[in-house]
Amino acid sequence: MAKKSKKQQPGGTPATVALTAAGAAYTVHSYDHDPAHPSYGEEAAEAMGVSPDRVFKTLVADVDGTLTVAVVPVAGQLDLKALAAAVGGKRAAMADPALAERTTGYVRGGISPLGQRKKLPTVLDASASAHATICVSAGRRGLEVELPPATLQKLTEAVLAPIGR
């Protein structure tokens, strides 16, 4: 069962520190991560008892040589062509996982769109705007933050576009 707390104090993950510094309202959900689970995002949705269309995964892609963050529902997949189009690019491919980890400062399965080591162009799937709040990784496996999609969009300077399928 997910544990909740209203605010994560500074000293948490870079994502929660960034949210606190911005004065953003958010809720932290933690759960026991099972390394054997086949999907980080589906595991998070199940553990928190939240619909998978409200839990978003953070993926890093290479769009014409530029690392770009895509935030899409865990229930679907990233449309690479749509991602490229959303940032004015021609071609997109998933980034090398080791490069994504080095660039963001997070481990795979725990990459947050917030508080990354290097600010990357970010695209948030348009379906996020249908929800009052969504959940994204808080920067480590077993830790999610729930916040309004408009807050995530503002703090990451994300483009809102239909990039999921």
C-alpha positions in Angstrom: 0.0 0.0 0.0 1.3 3.5 -0.8 2.2 5.8 2.0 1.4 9.4 1.6 2.8 12.6 3.1 1.8 16.1 2.3 5.2 17.6 1.7 8.7 16.2 1.3 11.2 18.4 3.1 14.3 19.7 1.5 17.0 17.0 1.5 14.7 14.6 -0.4 15.3 13.9 -4.1 16.3 16.6 -6.5 12.7 16.5 -7.8 11.1 17.1 -4.4 13.7 19.7 -3.6 12.8 21.5 -6.9 9.1 21.3 -6.1 9.6 22.6 -2.6 11.9 25.4 -3.8 9.2 26.4 -6.4 6.5 26.5 -3.7 4.5 23.9 -5.6 1.7 21.9 -4.0 2.3 18.2 -4.4 1.8 14.9 -2.6 4.5 12.2 -2.2 3.5 8.6 -2.6 6.0 5.9 -1.6 5.8 2.1 -2.1 8.0 -0.9 -1.8 9.6 -1.4 -5.3 9.7 -5.0 -6.5 12.8 -5.4 -8.8 11.1 -8.4 -10.4 8.1 -6.4 -11.6 8.2 -6.1 -15.4 7.0 -2.4 -15.6 8.1 0.4 -13.3 5.1 2.5 -14.2 2.5 -0.2 -13.9 4.0 -1.2 -10.6 3.6 2.4 -9.4 -0.1 2.5 -10.5 -0.9 -0.8 -8.8 0.9 0.1 -5.6 -0.7 3.5 -5.3 -4.2 2.3 -6.4 -4.2 5.0 -9.1 -5.5 4.5 -12.7 -2.6 3.9 -15.1 -3.8 6.8 -17.3 -3.0 9.2 -14.4 0.5 7.7 -13.8 3.1 9.1 -16.3 6.5 7.7 -17.1 9.5 9.8 -18.0 11.4 8.7 -21.1 14.5 10.2 -22.7 14.7 10.2 -26.4 17.2 11.6 -28.9 15.6 14.0 -31.3 17.9 15.0 -34.1 20.9 14.8 -31.8 19.2 16.6 -28.8 18.2 14.6 -25.7 14.5 15.3 -25.1 12.2 14.3 -22.2 8.8 12.7 -23.0 6.2 12.3 -20.3 3.5 9.9 -21.2 0.9 7.7 -19.5 2.3 4.3 -18.3 -0.7 2.6 -19.9 0.5 3.5 -23.4 3.6 4.0 -25.4 5.6 7.0 -26.7 5.0 7.9 -30.4 8.5 8.9 -31.5 7.3 10.6 -34.7 4.9 12.7 -32.7 7.6 13.6 -30.2 9.9 14.8 -32.9 7.2 16.9 -34.5 6.3 18.4 -31.1 9.8 19.9 -30.8 10.3 20.7 -34.5 12.5 17.8 -35.2 12.5 15.2 -37.9 13.7 11.9 -36.3 13.5 10.5 -32.8 14.9 7.4 -31.2 15.1 6.2 -27.6 18.2 7.5 -25.9 20.9 5.2 -24.7 19.9 4.3 -21.1 23.3 5.0 -19.6 23.4 8.4 -21.4 19.9 9.2 -20.1 21.0 8.3 -16.5 24.2 10.4 -16.7 22.4 13.4 -18.2 19.4 13.5 -15.9 21.2 12.3 -12.7 18.5 9.6 -12.1 18.5 5.8 -12.6 16.3 4.1 -15.1 12.8 3.5 -13.6 13.3 6.5 -11.4 13.9 9.3 -13.9 11.8 12.3 -12.9 11.0 15.2 -15.3 11.8 17.5 -12.4 15.2 18.4 -10.8 17.3 16.9 -13.6 21.0 17.5 -13.6 20.8 19.1 -17.1 17.6 20.9 -18.2 16.3 19.2 -21.3 13.5 20.1 -23.7 10.4 18.4 -22.3 7.1 17.3 -23.9 4.1 16.4 -21.8 1.4 14.2 -23.4 -1.8 16.2 -24.0 -3.8 13.6 -22.1 -2.4 14.9 -18.8 -4.7 18.0 -19.1 -7.7 15.7 -18.7 -6.8 15.1 -15.0 -6.8 17.3 -12.0 -3.6 15.6 -10.9 -1.1 13.2 -12.4 1.7 11.2 -10.8 5.3 11.2 -12.0 8.5 9.8 -10.6 9.9 11.7 -7.7 13.5 10.6 -8.6 13.8 7.1 -7.4 12.1 3.8 -7.8 9.3 3.4 -5.3 8.7 7.2 -5.0 6.1 9.2 -7.0 4.9 12.8 -6.8 1.3 13.7 -7.5 0.7 17.3 -8.8 -1.5 19.2 -11.2 -0.3 18.8 -14.8 -0.2 22.6 -15.2 2.4 22.7 -12.4 4.5 20.1 -14.1 4.2 21.8 -17.4 5.2 25.2 -15.9 8.2 23.9 -13.9 9.6 21.9 -16.8 8.7 24.4 -19.4 7.1 21.5 -21.2 5.3 21.6 -24.6 1.9 20.0 -24.3 1.3 17.7 -27.3 -0.3 14.4 -28.2 2.8 12.1 -28.0 1.3 9.0 -26.5 -0.5 6.2 -28.2 
